[in-house]
C-alpha cells in the first residue's frame, strides 16, 4: 500500500494546500471535524499565503515536500 493512502494527515494537508494555492474557499473542506480537518485547514492557510506571495504553479510545490 502506498504511503500516501496510509497517512491521512499528510494527505489532507497536501489537498488543503493545493486548494488554497488555487484560490478555492476554505468552505470546500471535505472533512467535518477533528484533526484531519485541522490538517486540511492548515494546508489551506499555507497555500493561500503562498498564493498571495506569488508562489503559484511549479514554484508553489516546494512546500509539499517539506511536510
N, C-alpha and C positions, 0 to 999 in steps of 0.2 A: 504494500500500500504506500502511496506517495505521502511524503511528509506534509504536504500542503493540506491534504484531506484530514490528517490527524490533529493538527494544531489549529483549532478553530479561532483562537485569539489572534494569531498572526494573520490568518486568512481574513478575518473581519477587519483588522487594521488596514490590510492592503486594499480591500474592497472599498473601505471608507475613504482611504487616501485617494484612490482613483476617482471616486465620486466628487470629493472636494476639489481635486485638481481640475476636473472638467466643469466645475461651477454648479453642480447639482445641489439641491436643497438638502439640509440635514433631515428634513421630514421624510426623505426617501429611505431612511434606515430600515432594513428589513427585520430587525430584532426588536422585541417588545421591552424586555427588561434584562437586568443582570450584567455581569462583567463582559459578556460578548458585545452588548450594546455600547458599553463604555469604551471598549477597544475600537469599535467601528467609529464612534464619535471622535475619539482621539485621532484616528487616522484622517477623518474628515476635516478636523480643525487644522491638522498639519498640511493637508492637501490644499485647503483654502489659503493658508498663509503662504505656501509656495506659489500658488497661482497669483496672489497679489504681488509677490516679489518677482514675478516674471519667469518662474521655473515651470514652463509648460512644455509639453511634448517630451522629447528624449531627455532634456535637462532636468526634468522633474522625477525621473525614475531613480535617481541616486538615493532617495530616501527609503525606497522599498527594500533594498538590500541590507540596510543597517538595523532594521527592527526584526 
